[in-house]
Amino acid sequence: MTEREIDQALVERAQLGDKRAFEMLVAKYQRKLARLVGRLVRDTGEAEDVTQEAFIKAYRALPSFRGDSAFYTWLYRIGVNTAKNFLVAQGRRAPTRTAVATEEAEQFEDAELLHDVNTPEAELMSRQIAETVNASMEALPEELRTAIRLREIEGLSYEEIASVMNCPIGTVRSRIFRAREAIAERLRPQLDVSKDRRW
């Protein structure tokens, strides 16, 4: 069975009143959802509360889940919306910046440059590349930033991103392409990559 099929089987059991099945889904996705919420909310204690609230909302909405998307895609949407609603209620905005670690910058073809050797120069370069990726993502319009984050950081498929962002898959491809191009443009000088080089 695929992960999606396993999740669907658990959802169906939970829909029939099996609380243990839903607890298994919570156990499976708690950390992943908490990480996502934490990126938006930024405060660990608040993120835990928002994550718990998202699971409560998911449990209440479970009867309406039909399996058109993967369970995690559906849960992800609930998590993002719960976090955004929480921030609005607090009079805050969702952050425009995401903490991009070195391993996230390593999605690029020239990743081996980031960890040739653990010299101070290599470590400095890694930090500078991560900062450039961070700044590039911060400068992107929200729809591009969300699309690239869902793809490169959360690891969602194009189909899942289309479902989360409620747009056609072609739009998702276009947004991810444009986001990658914008980030690549900022990275070229640091990595000494010519303009005609594809990423």
Rosetta blueprint (number, residue, H / E / L):
1 M L
2 T L
3 E H
4 R H
5 E H
6 I H
7 D H
8 Q H
9 A H
10 L H
11 V H
12 E H
13 R H
14 A H
15 Q H
16 L L
17 G L
18 D L
19 K H
20 R H
21 A H
22 F H
23 E H
24 M H
25 L H
26 V H
27 A H
28 K H
29 Y H
30 Q H
31 R H
32 K H
33 L H
34 A H
35 R H
36 L H
37 V H
38 G H
39 R H
40 L H
41 V H
42 R L
43 D L
44 T H
45 G H
46 E H
47 A H
48 E H
49 D H
50 V H
51 T H
52 Q H
53 E H
54 A H
55 F H
56 I H
57 K H
58 A H
59 Y H
60 R H
61 A H
62 L H
63 P H
64 S H
65 F L
66 R L
67 G L
68 D L
69 S L
70 A L
71 F H
72 Y H
73 T H
74 W H
75 L H
76 Y H
77 R H
78 I H
79 G H
80 V H
81 N H
82 T H
83 A H
84 K H
85 N H
86 F H
87 L H
88 V H
89 A H
90 Q L
91 G L
92 R L
93 R L
94 A L
95 P L
96 T L
97 R L
98 T L
99 A L
100 V L
101 A L
102 T H
103 E H
104 E H
105 A H
106 E L
107 Q L
108 F L
109 E H
110 D H
111 A H
112 E H
113 L H
114 L H
115 H H
116 D L
117 V L
118 N L
119 T L
120 P H
121 E H
122 A H
123 E H
124 L H
125 M H
126 S H
127 R H
128 Q H
129 I H
130 A H
131 E H
132 T H
133 V H
134 N H
135 A H
136 S H
137 M H
138 E H
139 A H
140 L L
141 P L
142 E H
143 E H
144 L H
145 R H
146 T H
147 A H
148 I H
149 R H
150 L H
151 R H
152 E H
153 I H
154 E L
155 G L
156 L L
157 S L
158 Y H
159 E H
160 E H
161 I H
162 A H
163 S H
164 V H
165 M H
166 N L
167 C L
168 P L
169 I H
170 G H
171 T H
172 V H
173 R H
174 S H
175 R H
176 I H
177 F H
178 R H
179 A H
180 R H
181 E H
182 A H
183 I H
184 A H
185 E H
186 R H
187 L H
188 R H
189 P H
190 Q H
191 L H
192 D L
193 V L
194 S L
195 K L
196 D L
197 R L
198 R L
199 W L
